[in-house]
Amino acid sequence: MWAERSRRPNGAGCAEPRQTALVSLNIAIAGDLHGQWDRHDALVLESAAADALLVVGDLSDGDCRYARELADLTLPVACVLGNHDTGWDRSGGRLERQIALLGERHCAWRSRGWSEPALAVVGARAGSAGGGFRVSPAVEAVYGPMSCQSSADRIIAAALEAPLDQPLVLLAHCGPSGLGSEAADPCGRDWQRPARDWGDQDLSIAIHTIRRQRPVDLVVFGHMHHRLRRGGGTRRSLHVDRSGTAYINAACVPRHQRDPAGNSLHHFSWARFESGALSELSHRWYDRSGRLLYRESLLNRPPDAPRARTTASPATGSRHL
Ligand SMILES: [Fe+2]
């Protein structure tokens, strides 16, 4: 069985007990790859019995091999490419080639549309570099011109088509604005003072609009690396808002590390759903054979805990639970 040693491979934090309970749905999340994906990552997914893989983009700087490797995986994959995936090619050619390789797995502004697992995954804007709303020439070349509102509208439309009886996950490269303006917040700018909220406004608008009609269970993103610049420590990677929507920043970069004992570590964030409800979020580090070595628990919800819910409609003042 898996042994768990401490909260993070650097030894910070408290030991976590091993989780052996049966799970309904295990969703692995790969934070910004930045060129770090190999056959051992695929082995981890198999060993850990992941039901699907969510990839938040920044696979590399436009190298198509990573899109190919993700497309070769046998489990369901959903991905939204990030700002680095343009490969500094303003024509959008490199971005487009990776989108083609990923095929249905790339779900920017649309639902992933798989039949299994029973989880609705809707992608946000491709190629985001955060900072509110900025669209690179490469993204515009591929997807056409857009405004903040039109981008939000596309996310909203895709989400509202998703089956209501399935939990809804929004997948993005950068998270939404509104999660805090300190450097260590999930989308806080840490590389330049003053710190500020560097989240995406179109995604924030989309979340608030979608929730008038259906709950948003989980928002998954990366881009803002966990390790803060200037020795600023570690970013807060979990946020839960008043509607019960959970947000996880999966950007543990580099995602391949070694622990003090010299073990190779492969990072995945992890989401577990039980009976259609989000029950667990964590960061996990596996060795090359797929053994879970470290686990940082972020969220554990008992089965009877309140679920994510819709919010009051400004038009009617009604509240749907
Ligand atoms: Fe990025």
Residues whose N, C-alpha, C, O or C-beta is under 5 A from the ligand:
A	BS01	LIG	D58 G82 N83 H84 S128 H223
